[in-house]
Amino acid sequence: MTVPEVLLEKVLSRLGFGHRPETSLAGLSAVYAAWCQKVPFDNVQKLVHLYEGRPGALPGTDPNNGLDNWLRHGTGGTCWSSSTSLFALVKGLGFEAERGIATMLAAPNLPPNHATVRVKIDGLHYLIDSAILFGEPLLLDGPDELKIDHPAWGLTGTRAEDGRWTLRWPALHVPTGFDCRYEYFGVGHDDYVQRHESTRDWSPFNYQLTARRNRGNEVIGASFGNGVTLRADGSVEVKEIDDTERRRMLIEDFGMSEEIVSRLPVDRPTPPPPGSATARAQAA
């Protein structure tokens, strides 16, 4: 799906570019660094969509919708929508990009549940992830260990098994490290649409605010009712926040529009996944 030229230019301008970056590693690095600082990973649009019972596709299923939402409201989207937008942006800039499928390993043996983007430059593959936001393209080819060295958003460990990389990254709810396994690449837009739509009835992002962005040399965000800051010195601050504080944070710290934040529902307890042992026990 192609991003119109007018929209592409608006996005580049908001990201801080006065001209198109080159389709080189330096150009990709500049684009992804700007994305990590300016485009959050969040579920604001999705929460509003579900709470209001809005018809049609989930927000950001169309990359043009996702990018327009960012320009208008400062929202980035969950992984399926934000990856769709990031893929469309770098593809529109002329990079050789492809969509990928991964698994956030909240529990063993989960099916794939995460979207990502890989870009090929000079025969080498680089990962740019719109949820983990690790600040620079991650080289996937060659090294025995993948590294992003940064006290706030750097990887805390990696391993390769059966040709698949697993990255341990500092999630807001598990800052010591949360595993994500990268399964395969080269999937089509329709696959993303289907996987995104399958989260409508249940997802950990359907009930409580999640928001994350890199700000300077730190990571700020909200997760499971807490405000979290991963600081540049490696320390972590976690504090419980109420509804007033989370709305203030989204407007003042994330730069989201008052319009979209005013429509955000209050947090609700997240029920167990349908079909899980916990759900079965509660139903018994």
N, C-alpha and C positions, 0 to 999 in steps of 0.2 A: 504494500500500500504506500503510495507516494505522498510525501509532504509537499504541499504547494509552495512555490518559491517565496511567496509573500510571507507565509507562516514561518518558513525556514529562516528567513532574514530577521524576523521579529525575535525568534528564539535565540539566534546567534547574538543579536544586539543585547538581549536581556542577560545572556551569559557573559557579556563583556567583550565581545569580539567586534572590531571595526571592519574586519574583512574575513573572508573564508580562510580557515586554517588549511594548511597543506595536508594532503593525504599521506602523511609520514608518521613515524612514531612520535616525533615531537608534536605534530598537529593533534594526534589522538590523545596524547598526554595532556595537552592544554584543554581540549574539549572535556575529557573525563574529569580532570581536576576541577574545572569550572562547574560541571554538573554536580560533583560531590559537595561543593560548597553552596550551591544555589538551589538545587532541586532535592527536596526531601523524599524519603521513603515514608509514606503515611497512608492511613486508611480513611481519611476524612471524607473524601467524595463517596467512598463505598458505604460508610456508615450513614451518610445523609441519604443516599440512593435507597438503601434498604429500609431505613426508618420511614421515609416518605412514601414508600411503595411506588417509586417512579417506574414507569414502563420502559421497555427497551433494554438494550445491552447494558452491562455493568460499565461504569465510568472507565474511560481509558481503553476499552476494547479496541476502539479505533484510535490509532496514534494521534491523529489530528485533534480529536477530542481531548486526549490526555495532555498534549502540548498546549492547547488552548486553555484548558483548565489551569495549567501552571501559570500561563501569562496573565489570566484574569484573576485567579484566586491564590496563587502560590502553592498549590497542592501538587504532589508528585505522583502518588498512587502506590498501590501494593505491587508485588513483584511482577504479576502478569501484565498490568497496565504500564508500570514504569519501564519495564524491559521493552515493551512494545514501542514506547515513545523513544527510548534511547536507541534502540535498533533503527527505527525510522530516521532519527536524526543523523546518526553516523553513516547510514546507507545513503541518505540524501546528500551528504557531504562528499560522497564518492568512495568511502571506505569499503573494503571487502568484508562485510559483516554477516554473521549468521546467528540465529536464535539457538539457545541451548536449554536443556532440561536438567534440573538438579534435584536433590533431596535434602531439605533441612531435617536433620536427624533428631527431632524432638523425642522420638522413641525408636527402638530397633525395628527394622523390617517395614518401615513406612514406604508407601508408593511415592514416586516422584511428586513433588509439591512446590517446586521453585523454578522460576524463570531467570535466565541470564543471557548475556551477549558475549560473543567471541569475535575478534577482529583479526584478520590475517594481514600482516605487513612484511614484505621482503621474505616471504616463505615461513614466517614465524607466527604463532598464534598467541594472542593476548586476550585476557579476560577482563571485561569491564562489567561490574555487577552493580545494578541500580538499587539494591537493598543493602548490601554490605558496605558499599561506598568506601572502598579502601584507597581512594585518593590518586592512584596511578594505575595504568594498565599493568596487569600481572602476567608476566611471561610464563606460558604453560609448557613450552618445549625446551628440553635440554637438561635443566638442573635436576639434581637429586632431591632438592628441597626448594619449595617456593617461598619467597620472602617478600613481605611488606614490613619494613621496619619503621614503626611509628608508635609512640607510647599510647595514643588514644585509639587509633583504628588499625593498627598493624596486626597481622596474623600472629597467632600464638602457637601455631603448629600446623604442619601439613604431612600428609602421607599418601602414597600411591599404592593402589591395590587393583589388580586385574585391569590395568590401563585407565583407571579412574582416580582423579585427585580428590581427596577430602581435605578441606580447609577448616581450621579452627579459628574462629573470628570472635571478637568481643561484642556479643549481643548485649543490648541494654538490660535484659532480664538475666543474662548469664555472662557478665563481663569477663570472667576468667576464661571463657571460650566455649563456643557452640559450634558443632560440626555441621558442615554442608558438603555433601558429596556430589560432584559434577558427573552426570551420567552420560550424556551424549549431546551432539550439536547437529545443526542442519535441519531443524524442524520448520514446518510452514506456519503461516499466520493462522490458518484454520485450526491447527493443533492448539495454539495458544488460546484461541477463542473458546474452544471446547473446554479446555482445562480451567480457564477463568470462569466460565459459566457454571462449572461443576462446584464452585465455591459459594454459590448463591445461598444454598440451604444451610450449609454449616462451614465455618472457617474460624480460626482463632482471631481473624480480623473483622468479624461481623458484629462484635459486641462491645469491645472496649477500645479506646483510643490507643493507637500505636503511631509514633512519629519519631523520626530520626534524621538528623542532618549534621554534617561537619560544619563547624563554625570556627574559622581560624585554625588553631592547632588542637581543638577539642571537639568532642562529639556531645551534642545535647539531644534530649528527647524525652518521650513519655512511653511507659510500658507497664501494663498491669497495675494501673493506678498510682504509679510512682513517677516522679520526675528524676531523670538520671543524667549525670554529667560524667563523661570520661575525660579526664583532664590531661593536659600535655605533659605533666610530670608522672603520669602513670596511675595517679590516684583516682578513685571513683567516689562520687557523691550520689547517694540515693535518698530521696525524701518523698514521703506520701504527699500527694497533691489533691486538692478538692476540685470541684467542677469549675469554680471561678478561676483558680490558678491555671488549670489546663487551657482554658480559653484565652487567658492573658498570654500564656506562653506561645500559643499558636499565632496570635496576632503580632505580639511584640518581638518574640525571639525567632519565629519562623517566617514572619512577614506574610501570613495568610490574610485574606480579605475578611473584614468584619461580617460581610454578607454570608460567606460560607460557614464561618465559625458560629454565627448566630443560629444556623440550622442544624448544627451538630447535636445529636441526642446525648443524653447523659449516659455514662458507662452502665452496662448491665453485666451481671455475672455470666461468664462463658460456660455454657453447658458442655458436658463431655461429648466427644464425637459420636454420632449415631452408629450403633452397632458395636461400640466398645464395651469392654467388660463393665466399666463404671456406668454407662448408660443402661445396660441390661439390668444391673443390680438396682438402679434407681427405679426402673420400670416394674420390677418384680413386686 
